[in-house]
Amino acid sequence: MRAASKSIIALVVLTSAVSASLASEQPHDQLLAQSALDTDAHSSPSDTATPPGVDTLNLELPDTGRGCRPSPYTVTLFKPCEGEDKGQLWRSTKTIFIGGFAVMGFILLLPEDISKWDKSEIGHGNLINKWWDNVSSGPVWDNDVWYINYIGHPYFGSVYYQGPRNAGYNQWNSMVYSALMSTFYWEYGLEAFAEVPSIQDLVVTPVGGWIFGEWAFQKKKEIVANGGLAMGSRFWGNVAVFLLDPVGKIDDWIGNKNVKVTSLNLGHPPASYSGKGVISNKNDWELYLALQF
């Protein structure tokens, strides 16, 4: 228990350091203002003459036309004010939502000594009661294998993180989005149907997602700027971009193919018949997904 407390303290300190680092990122308007000041510093007096009728004491940053001048900690996920594309972020969120069910299916295929999911409990009895029991029991310090906690979760944190980055949001907003998705969509959402939320995952996913996600975001931009080539090959370029940002790559493909989700339902499968009579299958659940190309 003492070791767990020390680990929690270390994670809190790390999170504080990350917040300070993100706070140093200047908003777009401030960068423009600083650029203008630098230009003025190198201009001659004739270049900086004030036109008639201009108030020389008004040093406020110019309004962007969207009614906001964000500080480094302003969350603009729900009210873009620096040219962010909220529509693109919503498309990425839907892709992540659907992909989460695929990830759950993959984890269910893993041996229980790796996933730590009790498969005998999943899909039997009252699914909602199972979810509530797990949510109300946590979070707890989990005993998952190290590469799931400290490689797998940061990787998927970077997947969340790059959604807003691709839509024009800054690092702080992208990390907040990653924290919201990893906490409420995954730890207290889908994964809570299988296990109690994890203390490590609640911190490691968004913090590790920011560290790896920002590197992956910049590396992906380098590949795109290089004509989509990696090691001189377009094939490996596509592979690298997909591994660095799978949701972004899928969104690009869906946008080109005009794919639409026409149905998404979670429910019981149809009743089946056996020699003993009709089986209602009320203890089983199925996901129904329909796409239109």
C-alpha positions, 0 to 999 in steps of 0.5 A: 500500500505504501508503494502504491501511495508513493507511485500516486504522488509521483504521478501527480508531480509528473502531471503538474510538470506536464501542465506547466509545460503545456501552459508555455504554449502561446495561443495563435493571437499572442504569437501574431502579436509578438511577431508584430512587436518584433517587426516594429523593433526592427522598423525605422521611425517612418515605418512605424508612424501612427496613421491619423485617428488610431489610438496609440494607447490601445495595446490589446490583442486584436479580436479574432472575430470569434469573441475570445482571446484564450489563455494557455489554459482555456478549454476550447473543445466545445467552443472553438475560438482559434480556428479549430475544426469542431466538425473534424473533431466530432468525426474523429470522436465517432471513429474512436467510439466505434473503434473502441468496441473493436479493441474490446473484442481484441482484448477478449481474445487475449488470455486472461493472465494478460488481459486480467478480464474475467471472461466468465463474468462478461455477457452473463447476468445483468450487464448494467449491474456488473458495470455499476459494481465495477465503477462503484468499487474503483479506482484501484491499483491494477496488476496488469502486465507492464506493457499494457499499462505503460505501452498500450495505454500511452499509445491509445492515449496518443490516439485520443490526443491526435484527434484534436491536434489534427483538427487544429487544437493546441496541446493543452486542449488535446491533452484535456480531450485525451483525459476525458476520453480515456476516463469516461469513455474507456475506464469508466465506460467500456472497460468498466463492463469487464473490470474495475477502473485503474488508478495507473491508467487514469493518469498514464493514458493522458500524460503518456498520450501527450508525450508520445502523441505530440511526437507522433503528430510531428513525425506524421507531419514530416512524412506528409511534407516529404510526399508521404514517403518513409525510407524512400517508399510510399508503402512504408510511408502509409504504414508509418502514418497509420501506426502513428495515427490510425484514427486520422488515417481512417478518417482520411479514408472515410472522407475520400470514400464518403462512408456513413454510419447508418446504424449502431445498436447494442442489444440481445441476439435473436432467440435460437432453438435447440432440442430443449426448446427456444433459448432467448439468449438474454444473457448475451449481447451483440453489437450491430453496426451498419455502414453505407458506402 
